[in-house]
Structures are given as structure tokens and as C-alpha cells.
Amino acid sequence: MDLDLSDEQQHLRDTFDALLAKHCTVGHVRDAESTGFDPHLWDLLTRTGLVGLAVPEASGGAGGGLLELGLVAEACGASLAPVPFVEAPVAARLLSSFAAVAPDTFDDVLSGDRLVVFTPGIVAAEDLAPLVPFGAVAERVVALHRDRLVMTTPPSPLPRRPNLGAGALADVPLGSPGSGDVVLAAGDDASPRYAAALREWRTVMAAALTGLAARALAIAVEYVTERRQFGRPIGSFQVVGHRLADVATEVDGARLLWQEAACALDEGDENAPVLARMAFLFASDVAERATSWSLHFHGGYGFMLEYDIQLFYRRAKAWPLAVGSRRSELQRFADGMFGSNVGQPWIFG
């Protein structure tokens, strides 16, 4: 498996890095905290073809793969872009195999005229998809509802749920009268299709968390280089330098793992499901550690709203929770690897 980036992939990453540096500054992120969504940035990204980047050319997309989508997600994660740069492209990839079911909707999705997001969380028993990322602004939501894979139209407007990451989260009802649910798949076909999309979501989110961690590390390095104690930069103290070197190594590992998972999924490798979970779990850990140590080295300043690191710290905690608690995700990983007989509560206690 060759993980070296091609010239085209490097150009793609550089292009989005430059675009986000201009249109998604920390100031833009702060301005969007009250809603969790930046419509101007989303309009700009849809015009670049982001939604259809990893959709096959036969379905009207750009024909890229998850590696290309992950490269963009890593750039968006580093910028904390308040837009559905993971949920919308994953939904578009899933819908591309059902374009005949709702052709008008799919054309609008690719063009960016209609915002459709994928639901990575578990639907509650009361026909509710809780805390759907960007559910407060989405026009359609794709979810697994009982034994059916559905695309539903949420009532508008849905109240935004307050949350640590300042995201546009909402509880989306499913199967309610007037929702106009479109059944994409049912029975034995529904769950595997949803599971495949969920693996893609985990992998692309791992890329986003890697980008977030890398930027948090850069913020820490900049601060410890400038902050002085006892007449020298605090970054020259061994305990600081060694810890940041460990974080840098972990960020490189997270990047390698999500790229391997993306390539495995694109190539249909039998190890792809395991790699997707591993990439997501490891990147979640790395993002939390990177932001935590960066905040720690800021001292009391790190907790102040005026300092940027708290924006990264909160999102590193919040973004992975879209699929549930870390404990539950670890349990699902263990069950998949070793069977459900390892599910005793003390395993991860």
C-alpha cells in the first residue's frame, strides 16, 4: 500500500489549506459559535465540489476516493471549519448508490443546493436520532431507522442543542407524519449499507481530528517558544519539549493510520473495517491529548476564552461523541475483534 501523496493530492491539500487560511480564520470560527454553522463558508466549499469529491464520476461526482476526502477533512479539522465537511460528503457517497430512488434530491446534493447529512449515532427507541451533527441546519438527514435506511426531512426549524463543541446539533425525529421519509434500503440490505457509510465517517473524522491535533500542537509550540521563565523560553525545559515531541510522534501516527484506513476502504481490503475503527479511536485519543497538553502548557491562560486553544480543546472532546461515548465505541471495537463475550463492564472500567 503506497501512502505517498501524488502531485494531484498534494495540490488538493495545498489548495484547501490556502482557501481555509483565508475564509476560516479563528475569528470566523468564533463568529459561528452561536449557531455552529457558517453558511458563507459552506457555500464556498460546495462551489469547490467538496460534496461530490469522493462520489464516482458515473454518478456526477469528481471520482476521488476517501484519501482525497480525508486530505480535505484534515485541513478543515485544523481550521475547525463550522460546516458538515464530513457528514455531507459521506451522505453523498451513500446516496450515489441510490440516485435512482431520488434523482432530483441527489442532483441538488451534489450542487450544494440541498444540505443532506449522514447520522453517525444510534437512533433511540422513541424514533429519534439524537444529537445529529448539523441536524439543526440540514434539509435532509440519512439515518438507520429500525430495519430501514431512510432519508428524512426534519421539521424546520429544529432547536439547536447546547453542546461543548458549539456544533449545530439537533435531535431529529424519524418516521413522523409529514416527514416524507424516503426508504433507501430495507431489511437485510439496510444495515450493511449503513455500516459501510459509518466506516467511511469514522475514517474521514479521524482525518479531521488529526488535523485538529496538528494545529493544537502548532499552537503549543508557538506559545512555549514565546513564553519565558527564568530568562529562557519554557519550551527549552525538558518536561515541555519531551511531551510535545511525544505528541508530534502521535500526530504522525494518527495521520498514517487514517490514510491506511482510507486506502483500505477504497481498495476493498478485508482489514478495512478494523482499520477504520482503529483510526477513529486513535485519532480521538491523540486529539484529546494534543489539545490537553497544549492547554496545560498555556497555564491558566488556556482556559480563558480569549485564547484560541480552548476552541480546539472543546471540539477534540465533542466531535468523537457523535457515535456515542468512548467506552461504548471501545466496547464495539472489542466485540468486533474478539466476540461479544468480552463485554463485561470491568473490561474498560
C-alpha positions in Angstrom: 0.0 0.0 0.0 1.7 3.2 -1.2 0.7 6.2 1.1 2.9 8.8 -0.7 0.7 11.6 -2.0 0.6 12.1 -5.7 1.1 15.6 -7.2 -2.7 16.0 -7.6 -3.3 15.0 -4.0 -0.7 17.4 -2.7 -2.2 20.2 -4.9 -5.6 19.4 -3.4 -4.4 19.7 0.1 -2.4 22.9 -0.6 -5.5 24.4 -2.3 -7.8 23.8 0.7 -5.1 24.9 3.1 -4.9 28.2 1.4 -8.7 28.6 1.0 -9.3 27.9 4.7 -6.5 30.1 5.8 -8.3 33.0 4.2 -12.0 32.1 4.8 -11.9 30.1 8.0 -9.8 32.0 10.5 -10.2 31.7 14.2 -12.3 34.9 14.0 -14.7 33.1 11.6 -14.9 30.2 14.0 -15.7 32.4 17.0 -18.4 34.3 15.0 -20.1 30.9 14.2 -20.2 29.6 17.7 -23.7 30.9 18.4 -25.1 28.8 15.6 -22.5 26.2 14.9 -22.7 26.8 11.2 -21.1 29.2 8.7 -23.3 29.4 5.6 -20.9 31.6 3.7 -18.0 29.1 4.2 -20.3 26.2 3.2 -21.4 27.9 0.1 -17.8 28.5 -0.8 -16.8 24.8 -0.2 -19.8 23.4 -2.1 -18.7 25.5 -5.1 -15.3 23.8 -4.9 -17.1 20.5 -5.4 -16.4 19.2 -1.9 -19.7 17.3 -1.5 -19.1 15.3 -4.7 -15.3 15.0 -4.3 -15.4 11.2 -3.4 -18.5 10.4 -5.5 -17.9 8.3 -8.6 -17.8 10.1 -11.9 -20.6 7.9 -13.2 -22.8 9.4 -10.6 -21.8 13.0 -11.3 -19.0 13.4 -8.8 -15.3 14.1 -9.1 -14.3 10.4 -8.8 -12.0 10.8 -5.9 -11.6 8.4 -3.0 -11.6 8.6 0.7 -8.0 9.5 0.8 -8.7 12.7 -1.1 -11.7 13.4 1.1 -9.6 12.8 4.1 -7.0 15.3 3.0 -9.6 18.0 2.8 -11.1 16.9 6.1 -7.7 17.2 7.8 -7.4 20.8 6.5 -10.9 21.5 7.7 -10.2 19.9 11.1 -7.1 22.1 11.5 -9.3 25.1 10.8 -12.2 24.0 13.0 -14.5 24.6 10.0 -18.1 25.0 11.3 -19.6 23.2 8.3 -20.5 19.5 7.7 -17.3 18.6 5.8 -17.6 15.0 7.0 -21.3 14.4 7.2 -22.4 15.8 3.9 -19.7 14.1 1.6 -20.3 10.8 3.4 -24.1 11.2 2.8 -23.4 12.0 -0.8 -21.3 8.9 -1.3 -24.1 6.8 0.3 -26.8 8.4 -1.8 -24.9 7.9 -5.0 -25.8 4.2 -5.0 -29.5 5.2 -4.5 -29.6 8.1 -7.0 -32.4 6.4 -8.9 -34.6 6.5 -5.8 -34.5 10.3 -5.5 -32.7 11.7 -8.6 -33.8 15.3 -8.1 -32.6 15.2 -4.5 -29.2 13.7 -5.4 -28.6 16.4 -8.1 -29.3 19.1 -5.6 -27.0 17.4 -3.1 -24.0 17.4 -5.5 -24.6 21.0 -6.5 -24.8 22.1 -2.9 -28.4 23.4 -3.3 -29.6 21.0 -0.6 -27.8 20.1 2.6 -28.1 16.4 3.4 -26.1 14.9 6.3 -25.3 11.4 7.5 -26.3 10.4 11.0 -23.4 8.5 12.7 -25.2 8.0 16.0 -27.6 5.3 17.2 -31.3 6.1 16.7 -33.2 6.0 20.0 -36.1 3.7 20.7 -38.6 6.6 20.5 -37.9 7.2 16.8 -35.4 9.9 17.5 -31.9 10.4 16.1 -30.3 12.3 19.0 -27.6 15.0 18.6 -27.3 14.7 14.9 -24.3 16.7 13.7 -25.6 19.7 11.7 -29.1 18.4 12.2 -30.2 21.9 13.2 -29.4 23.2 9.7 -29.8 20.2 7.4 -32.6 19.9 4.9 -32.4 16.1 4.8 -31.0 13.6 7.2 -29.9 10.0 6.3 -30.3 7.5 9.2 -30.8 3.9 10.0 -34.3 3.6 11.5 -35.2 0.2 12.7 -34.7 -2.1 9.7 -34.7 0.7 7.1 -32.2 3.1 5.8 -34.1 6.3 5.3 -33.7 9.9 4.2 -36.0 12.1 6.2 -37.0 15.8 6.0 -36.7 17.2 9.5 -39.3 19.8 10.7 -37.9 23.2 10.4 -36.5 24.9 12.4 -35.2 22.3 14.8 -34.0 23.7 18.1 -30.2 23.5 18.4 -28.9 21.5 21.4 -26.3 23.3 23.5 -23.1 21.4 23.4 -19.4 21.6 24.3 -18.2 21.8 20.7 -20.6 24.6 19.7 -21.9 22.5 16.9 -25.2 22.7 15.1 -26.6 19.6 16.8 -30.3 18.7 16.9 -32.5 15.8 17.8 -34.1 14.7 14.6 -37.4 12.8 14.7 -37.8 9.9 12.3 -41.0 8.3 10.9 -43.2 11.2 12.0 -46.2 12.2 9.9 -45.3 14.6 7.1 -41.6 13.8 7.3 -41.7 12.4 3.8 -39.2 9.6 4.6 -37.6 8.1 1.5 -36.7 4.5 2.1 -33.3 3.9 0.5 -33.0 0.2 1.7 -34.9 -2.1 3.9 -34.4 -5.5 5.6 -31.1 -7.3 5.3 -29.8 -4.7 2.8 -30.2 -1.6 5.1 -27.8 -2.4 8.0 -24.7 -3.3 5.8 -25.2 -0.2 3.7 -25.3 2.0 6.8 -22.4 0.2 8.4 -20.2 0.8 5.3 -21.0 4.5 5.4 -20.3 4.6 9.1 -16.9 3.2 8.5 -16.3 6.0 6.0 -17.5 8.6 8.5 -15.1 7.2 11.2 -12.2 7.3 8.8 -12.8 10.9 7.5 -13.5 12.1 11.0 -10.2 10.5 12.1 -8.5 12.7 9.4 -10.3 15.8 10.8 -9.2 15.0 14.3 -5.7 14.5 13.1 -5.7 18.0 11.6 -7.2 19.4 14.8 -4.4 17.8 16.8 -1.7 19.0 14.5 -2.9 22.6 14.8 -3.2 22.3 18.6 0.4 21.2 18.6 1.5 24.1 16.5 -0.3 26.5 18.9 1.5 24.9 21.8 4.9 25.1 20.1 4.4 28.8 19.3 3.3 29.6 22.8 6.2 27.8 24.6 8.7 29.4 22.2 7.5 32.9 23.2 6.6 32.4 26.8 9.7 32.9 29.0 10.5 31.9 32.6 13.8 32.1 34.4 15.2 34.1 31.5 14.5 31.5 28.8 11.6 30.1 26.7 9.6 27.4 28.6 9.9 25.2 25.5 13.6 24.7 26.4 12.6 22.9 29.6 12.9 19.1 29.1 9.5 18.2 30.5 7.8 20.5 28.0 10.0 19.6 25.0 9.8 15.9 25.6 6.0 15.9 25.9 5.5 17.9 22.8 7.8 15.6 20.9 5.7 12.7 22.0 2.6 14.5 20.8 4.2 15.2 17.4 5.0 11.5 17.0 1.4 10.6 17.9 0.1 13.0 15.3 2.2 11.4 12.6 0.9 8.0 13.7 -2.7 9.2 13.5 -2.1 10.6 10.0 -0.5 7.3 8.9 -3.4 5.2 10.3 -6.3 7.2 8.8 -4.6 7.2 5.4 -4.1 3.5 5.6 -7.7 3.0 6.6 -8.9 5.3 3.7 -6.8 3.3 1.2 -8.0 0.0 2.6 -11.7 1.1 2.2 -11.2 2.3 -1.3 -9.4 -0.9 -2.3 -11.9 -3.2 -0.5 -9.3 -4.6 1.8 -10.7 -7.2 4.2 -9.0 -5.4 7.1 -10.7 -2.1 6.3 -13.4 -2.2 8.9 -10.9 -2.8 11.7 -8.6 -0.1 10.4 -11.4 2.4 10.3 -12.3 1.9 13.9 -8.6 1.9 14.9 -8.0 5.1 13.0 -11.0 6.8 14.7 -10.2 5.7 18.2 -6.5 6.6 17.9 -7.1 10.0 16.3 -9.7 10.7 19.0 -7.1 9.9 21.7 -4.4 12.0 20.0 -6.6 15.0 19.5 -7.6 14.9 23.2 -4.0 14.6 24.4 -2.7 17.2 22.0 -5.2 19.8 23.0 -5.0 18.9 26.7 -1.2 19.3 26.8 -1.3 22.5 24.7 -3.9 23.9 27.1 -1.8 22.7 30.1 1.3 24.4 28.9 -0.6 27.6 28.4 -1.2 27.5 32.2 -4.3 29.4 33.4 -4.4 31.3 30.2 -5.5 28.2 28.3 -8.9 28.2 30.0 -9.6 31.8 29.1 -12.0 32.4 26.2 -9.5 35.0 24.7 -7.0 32.2 23.9 -7.6 30.0 20.9 -6.6 26.7 22.4 -9.9 26.3 24.3 -11.7 26.2 20.9 -9.7 23.2 19.9 -9.9 21.5 23.3 -13.7 21.6 23.4 -14.0 20.2 19.8 -11.5 17.5 20.4 -13.8 16.3 23.3 -17.0 16.8 21.4 -16.6 15.6 17.8 -16.0 11.9 18.6 -19.1 11.8 20.7 -21.3 11.8 17.6 -21.1 8.0 17.7 -21.5 7.7 21.4 -19.2 7.5 24.4 -15.7 6.4 24.1 -16.5 3.5 26.4 -19.2 2.3 24.1 -17.0 2.7 21.0 -14.2 0.7 22.6 -16.7 -2.0 23.5 -18.0 -2.2 20.0 -14.4 -2.5 18.7 -13.6 -5.2 21.2 -16.8 -7.1 20.3 -15.9 -6.9 16.6 -12.4 -8.1 17.2 -13.0 -10.8 19.8 -16.7 -11.5 20.1 -19.4 -10.2 22.4 -18.2 -12.5 25.3 -15.7 -9.8 26.3 -18.4 -7.3 27.1 -18.1 -7.4 30.9 -18.4 -3.9 32.4 -14.9 -4.1 34.0 -13.1 -4.5 30.7 -12.7 -0.8 30.1 -13.6 0.4 33.6 
